[in-house]
Amino acid sequence: MIMIHGLIAVVISNKFPQILTQSYNQTLNISDTAILTCHVENLGYHHVTWLKYDPTTTTYLPLTVSEHVFISDTRYFVSSYSTSSDSSYWNLEISNLKLSDEGIYECKISNRRASASIQINLQVQIPMTIKPSRLYVEPGSSVELDCIIYNINTSSITWHFSSLNHTDKLNIYHYDIYEKFYNDKNTSKSQLIIRHAQPYHSGLWTCTYKRQRRSAKIFVQKGALQHHQQQRLISNNRSSSSIQCTMSLILFALLVGHHMTHRI
C-alpha cells in the first residue's frame, strides 16, 4: 500500500511480521545475566512485546513494549538493533538473575487481525559441585564426598546410588553410611561418609537438589589405588613420548631449513 503525504510517498507493507527465532530453553546460573533473543523480520510499524507467564493467573503478563519497560525492576532492560532494513533483534536482558526470574517468557507481535510469538523457558540454577568426582580406594577405607551448593542455605540435598557391580539397590542409609550437613553464610554442604568402603559400594553416587544433580564415581577394590596410579603413569609416559616426538620433528624441520638456507 502506498500513502501520499504532500510530495513524499511512504510505502507500507501489508505483510505481517515474522519471528525468525524458534522457541527454546535457556539455563543459567543465579547472578548471571540472561539475554533472551527475538529475531524479527518485516517489523514495520508494529511493536515487539515481552511477556512472562504467571502460573497463578495462567496468563501472560506484559513486561515491555518496544523499548519501554513496564515493571519497576531495574534489572530488566530491552536492547534492539537492526541488521538490515527489514531485519531486527529485540532482546530482553535480565541482570543479576534470581530464582524468581525463572519461568516462561514470550516475545510477541500482534494486532487485531494477526499475531506471532515464541516462548523461551528460562531456568535458573544454583552453582553446585561434588568433590572428588572420581575416587579409587582400598576395601576398608573411609570415603568422604562433598556436595556443595552456593548462594543458598538448604538441607534439601539428597543422595542416590547406582551400583557398578550389582543390579540390586543399596540402601545408602546403611549403618556404615551417613551424611552431615553444613551451612556457612550462603553455602550449603552435604557430606556423604562411608566408614568402611567395600566393593559393593563401587558405583555412581549422585547428590541432587531439585532438578540439579552432580555425580561421583567410586571404585573400591584391592589394589585399586595402585592400578589407578599405574594407569596415570602410562598415560603420562604416552603424553611425554608424544611431546618428545613432536619436538624432534620440529628440530629436524629447523635443521633441514637451516641447511637449505646455507645451500642457497
N, C-alpha and C positions, 0 to 999 in steps of 0.2 A: 504494500500500500504506500502511495506517495502523497505526502501532505505539503501544500504550498503555503509558506509564511512569507509574504512580501516577495522578494526575489530569491529566497532560499528554499530549495527543495529538500525535505527531510524524508529519508526512506526508512520506513518501519516494517520490520519483518513480521509476517503473520505466523511464523514457525515458533512453536513453544520451546522454551529452553530445555536442554538435556543435561543430566548429571552423568558425567563420564566415570566417576569413581563408583566402584562396586561396594556394596555393604561389606564390612569387615570387622574383625575383632582386634582389639589392641590391649596388650597387657604391659603395665608399667609399675615401677616401684613407688611406694609412698615417698613424697617430697620431690619426685621427678616433675618435669614439665610435659604435659600432653599437648600434641598438635594434631587435631582432628581435621583431616583434609577433605575438601569437597571441590572437585574439578567440574566447572560448569562451562557449557558451550551455548552460545547464542543467548546470553542473558538479556540483552536489550534493556528495556525499561523495567524489567521485573526485579524483585528483591530476593536475596537469599536469607532464609530464616533458620536459625539453630534452635532446636528444642530438646528437652530432656524428658524421658518417660517418668511419670510419677506413679509408682505402684499403688499408692493409697487412693488415688482418684482414677487410676487406669487410663490416664490421658497424658498427652504430651504438652508440657508447659513451655511457653516461649522464653528463650534466653536472650537472643539477639535478633535484630532485623537490620540487614545491611551491615554497617559498622557500628551500629548503636547497641549498647549493652543495656538490658532492662533489669538486671539484678544488681544489688549493691555490693556484691562480692568483687573486689578489685583484682582478684586472681584471674578473672575471666577477661579475655580480650579477643577481638576479631582482627585478623590481618588479611588483606586481599591484594592481589596483583594480577596483571594481565600478561599473557604471553603472546597474544595476537588480538586482532580487532573483535574476534568472536569467541576467544578462549580466556577464561579467568579462573583463579583459585581463591576460595573463601575458606580460610582456616580458623577454627575455634581453638584458641590456646588457653590452657589452664595451668597456671604455675603452682608450684608447691602442693602437689596432689595430696588430698586427704582421702580417707576411706569413704567418706560421704560423697565423693565425686564419682564413685563407681556407679555405672548404670548404662542405659541405652540412650544414645544421643541421635538426633535426626537432623539431617540437612534437607531443607525443603524449599521448593519454589512452587507457588500456587497462585491461581486467580479463580474467578467464579466458574470458569469452564474446564480448567485442567490443572494437574499438579504433577510434580516429580519429586521423589525423595529417596534417600538412602538412610540406613541405620548403621551406627557404629557402636559396638558393645565394648565399653571401656572397663577393664578390670584392673583394680589397684591392689597390688600385693605388697607384703611386708618382706624386706630383706631377711633371708633365712639361710643358715649354713649348718652343716654337720661335719664334725671333726672327730677322728680321722675318717676319711671316706673309704679307705681300704686298709685292712689290718690282717697281719699274719701272726698267729700266736701258737704257743705250745699248749697241749692239754694241761689243765690245772691252773693256767694263768688267769690273772684278773684283767677284765676288759672294761674300758670306760668309753662311752660315746656321748659327745656333747652336741645337742641340738639347740641352736641359738637363734632367737628371733629378735630383731632390732626394732626400736621405735615403738615398742608396745609392752605393757605388762600383762601377762596372761599365764594361766596354768592349764589352758585347754590344749596342751600338746599331747598327742597320743602316739604310741609305738606299735608297729606291726612287724611281723616276721615271716619271711618266706625261705624255707629250707633249701639248701643245695643238695642234701643227701637223702632226704626223706619226703615222702608225699604227705605224711600226716603233719598237722599243725602243732606247733609248740606253744604251750601256754607261757607267754613272756612274763607272767607274774608268778612264775615258779619260785620256790623258796630260795634259789641261788641267783635270782634276777630281781632287781628292784630299781627304782628311779628316785631321783632327788630333783626338786625344783629350786631355782634361784632367781631372784628378781633384784636387779641393780639399776636404779634410775629408769631408763627407757629400754632396758634389755632384759629378756627372759631366757632362761636356760633350763632345759630338761636334760638331766644326765642319767643315761641308762648304764647300769653296772651289772656285769656278770662276774660273780665272785670266783667261780671255778669253771672256766670255759671248758667245754667238751666238744668232740667232733660234731655232735648233733646240734651245736649252736652255730655251725657253719651255715652261712646264708646271707640273705639281704635283710638288713634291719632298716626300717623306714620310720621316720618321725613325720607327723602330719599336723598341720594347723589349718583348719577349714579346708580349702581345696589345694593348699600348697603342701608339697612333700619333698623331703630330701632323704637319700638312701646311702647307707654304708655297707660294704661287703666285708664279711669276716671269714677268714679261713683258719680253722682250728684242726691241726693235725701234727703228729710227731714229726719233727724236722721241718716244719712249715717255714719258720723264720730263716733257717739255713738255706732251704731251697729257694726262697724269695731272694736272699742275698746273692746266691749263685746266678739266678736269672738276671738280676740287675748288673752283676759283674760282666756276664756275657753280653748284655745289651750295651753296656758302656764300652766294652772292648770292640764291639762291632762299630759303634759310633766313632771311636778313636781311630780304627783302621780306615773307616770311610774318610775321615778328615785327613789322615796321613796320605791316602791315595790321591785325594783332591789336591793337596799341597804339592805332591810330587808331580802331578800333571801340570800344575801352574808353573813350577820351577822349570820343568822340561820345556814348556812353551816359551818361557822367558829366555832360556839358554839358546833355543833354536832361533828366536827372533834376534837376539844379540849377535849370533853367528852370521845370520843372513845380512844384517846391517853392515858388519865388517867386510863381508864379501863384496857388497855393493860399493 
